[in-house]
Amino acid sequence: MKRLSFHLLLLCALAITLSTPVIAQFGGQSRARSERPVQRAPEEQPGKHAAAPFDPVMAIERELPSLRIDLKLTSAQAALFDSFQRNVRDAADAARTRLKHVAAVHASDGKNITALALVNSVAEDDMLRADAMKEANARIKALYDQLTSEQKTLLDRRFALALRDPLGNS
């Protein structure tokens, strides 16, 4: 029973992940409701200047090198920060790997991949990311306990900024 619910959960996650671009494309409405298709300007055509998918872990990962300097960490804090940074990098790497796997399916038009292989690949990437984020969560809790109130404020502000205006997305 547990195994069945695990597989159902993975399939639901995959369905949500794969349907997100469709929902975004149609603005949450079905095409049947629209009177006529929306004409886009040439610069708005899909595939032209497509923005990279946003991932909050990747945004935080890009913020960490400069944040490490700005926090003016003690040696004990630096060890905790470095451990947290490694886990965030591992999670971001798993997210990038997942994007590469999905891009490979797009590039091949899905002709050389089975549904089983696709779901297995996405599940494996997501499990690696989840494991890394679980460790990152434990590490940031330990780090946060060692920070001064000023350092906590800076960390909170920079993480929020990383999510609102990610580096490398302009």
N, C-alpha and C positions, 0 to 999 in steps of 0.2 A: 504494500500500500504506500509506504514511504517513497519507494522508488518511482511509482506511478505519479504521485503528486509532485515529485522533483522534476520528472520529465514534463508534466503539464505546466509547471512553473517556467521551465526553460522555454517551452514552446510559446507560452504567453508573452514572455519577455522578448522573444524573437519576433513575434507578430507585432508587438508594440513598436519595437525598433524599426522594423521594415515598413510599418504603416505611417510612421512619423513624417517622412518626406511627402507622402500622399496628402496627409492632412494639411501640411504646410502649403503644398502646391495649390490646393483648392480652398484655402482659408477656412477649413472646417465645414464647408458646404459641399454638397454633391453637385456635380455638373448639371444634373437634371433640373435643378432649381434655377440655374442661371438661364436667362433668356438667350444670351449669345455668349460665346467665349470671349474672354478678355483679350484684347489685342495688346501686345507688349511692344514697347519701343525696342529697337535692335539691341541697345545696350542692356536691356532687361531680359533678353532671351536666355533660357536655361543653358548652362554650359559656358556662357560668356562670363568671365571674371567671377567664377563661382567661389564663394567664400569657403574657407576651410571649415570643417565641422568644429563646433565649439565644444570643448570638454573642460569642465572646471578644474580637473586635476592637472591637465596640461597648462592651464593658465596659472595655477598656483606654482607648478614646477618652474615656469619661466620667471616667476617673481622671487624665488628663493635665493639665488646667488647674491643679488643686491640687498635683499632683506637681511641676509646673514651679516653683512657688513654694517648695515644701518642699526641693527639691534645692539651692537657693541657687546657681544656675548662674553661671559666669563668662560674659562676653559671647561668647567663642568657643563655649563649651558651649551657650549659649542659642540660637545660630544653628543648631547641629546638632539641638538638641531641637525647635526650631520646624519644621525641615525634616521631621524624623521625624513630628511631630504632624500636619503637612499630609498626609503619605502615609497615616497611620492614619485620618484623617478621610475621605480619598478612598476607602479600602477599606471603611470603615463605611458611607459613602454608597452604594457599590455593593451592599453587603449589604442596606441598607434598600430600595434600588430593586428588588432581587430579591424581597424580601418583598412589596413593593407589587404587583409583577407577578403573583406567585402568588396574592395576596389578590384581585386583579382576576379571576382565573380562578375562584376560589371564589365570588365575588360574582355572577358571571354564569353560574354552574353550568357553565362551560366550553362554552357553546353557541356562542359567537362566536369561538372560537379554534381554530386547527388545531394538530395535534401538531407540525408543522414549526415553526410560529410559537412555540409554547411552548418547545420545545427550543432554538430559536435565541435566544430571549429569555434563558433561563436561562444558556445558554452565554456570551452576550455579557456578562451581568452578572458571571458567574464569572471571565471573562477580565479584565474591568476590575478586579475585586477582586484577582485574582492579580497583575496588573501593579503595582497600588498596594502590595501586600504585599511584592513583590520589592524595590521601592524602599524601603519602610519597613525591611525587613531590612538593606539596605545602610546606611541612615541610622543605625539603632540600633547597628550594629557600629562605625561611626565615632564615634558619641556615647559608647558604652561604653568605647572606648579612651581617651577624654579625661576620664572621670570618676574621682574619687578612690575609694578602697575604701569609704569611708563612703557616698558617693553611690551606688555600685553596690549596696551592701547595701540601701539605702532603695528604690532602683528595683526590685530583685528582689522585695523584700517587698511593695511596693505593687502590682506586677503580679500576684503570686500572690494577694493579697487581692482585687484586682479580679475575678479569675476565681472565687474561692471565694464572695465576697459582693459581687456587682456593685452599684454605685450605681444607684438608680432602680428596683430590682426589688422593693422592699418595699412 
